[in-house]
Amino acid sequence: MPVNDLNFDEIKNEIVHVSFDFRRRPFRKLINRSCRLHTKKPGDMFWGTRSILLHNCDLARPDNSGSLIFYSGGDVSYLIGIHQGGHKDFYGAEFDPRINPSFAFGLDNKFENALGAFIKDMENYTSTDH
């Protein structure tokens, strides 16, 4: 689900960050349900980049790149972003949207279209004999 100006206020307080700790066997799932999206203001890092979402999710480990961020809308969860880096990842400092935010690549229409095309290609690939 792409995040945009029309739905940002509705979803910003209902996000869930999910990652895995691959250092342990069996793998351990890490979930943070008490995080939110940050409304970017002039001067914040990534202010001019609409596809980057700022969030205050912290999963207490330094390697969460590529982990998933969902909007939890009742019984259904929607993928809204892919975590890239942040305050605990870099320096262990507190979240600061200007100099030390957590940030994610937000799904936009281009990403949604590319993902749809990839899934369609994979369906075609797996349906033929190789």
N, C-alpha and C positions, 0 to 999 in steps of 0.2 A: 504494500500500500504506500504510494508516494505521499510524503509529507509536504503540505503546501500552506500558504497563508490562510486558506479557508478552514483547514482542519487542525492547525497547530495548537490553538488554545484548547480544543476538545481533547486532544490526545497527549499533551505535554506532561501531564501528571500521572498517566496510566501506562508507563513503559516498564518493560522487564528486560534485563540484560542476562543472557545465558552464555556460559562458556564451559569449558571442560579443563580439568587438571589432568594432563596426560603424563605427569611425572609419577603417578601412582597407578598401581594395578590392583583391582580393576579401576578404570577411569572414573573420576569423580566429577559429577555435574555441579557447576556453581551457578546459583541463581540469585539475582538481586532484584527484588520487587519494590524497593524503596528508593527509586531514582526517578529523575525527571529530565525533560529537555529544557535547555536554557534558551530564553529569548535573546537572540543576538542584538547587540547595540553597537553603534559606531565606536570603534576603538577595540572591540573584542577581536581576538584572533579569528581568522576566517570570516570576518564581517562581510566581505564582498563575494564570498563563495556560497551560493545558494545550496549547492549539493552537500555541503558539510553541516552536520548537526552537532551542536554542543550539548553535552549531557554530564550529569554528575554521578554516573554509575561508577561504583568501585567494587571490584571483586577480590580485592586484597591479594592480588598476585600480579607480577609485572608483565606477563605475556598473554594479553587478551586480544591481540590483533586478529581480526577475522571472525571474532565471536559475534553473535547475533543480538540485535535489539528489536524487540517486538512491542507493538501496541496491544494491550490486553483489553479487548472490547467485549466484556461479558464472557460468553462461552467460546468466543472465537479470538484467536490471536493472529495478528497481521505483522509480517516482517516489514520493518520500516528502515532499518539501517544495519550497516556492518561496521563494528568498532575498528578504529584504526590506531588510536594511541591516546595517551592522556597523562594526567597528573601523577598517578601512581606508576604508570609505565616508565616515565622518564626520571623523576627525581624524588618521588615520594612526598612531594609538597601538596598542600591543600589546593583544591579546585579554585582556579581564578580564570574567568573567561577571557581576560585580557592577555595573560602571559602563560597560563598553565592549565588549559582546559582539557577535559576528555572530549574526544571528537570522533565522529562516525561518518562514514559515507552514507548519506541518506538516499534511499531509493527514489528515483525520479522516473519520469515517463521513458526516458532513454534506456535506463537500466531495466525497467519493467519490460520494454519491447525486446531488448537484447536477451533477457532471461527467457521470455516466451519463445523467441526464435531458437535459442539453444535447446530448450525442452522439446520443441517440435522436431528439430534435427536429430536429437537423441532418440526420440520415438521412431522416426524413420529409419535410423541406423539400426536400432535393436529389432525392428520388425522385419529386416531383410536377413538372409542367411549370409554370414561371414565366416 
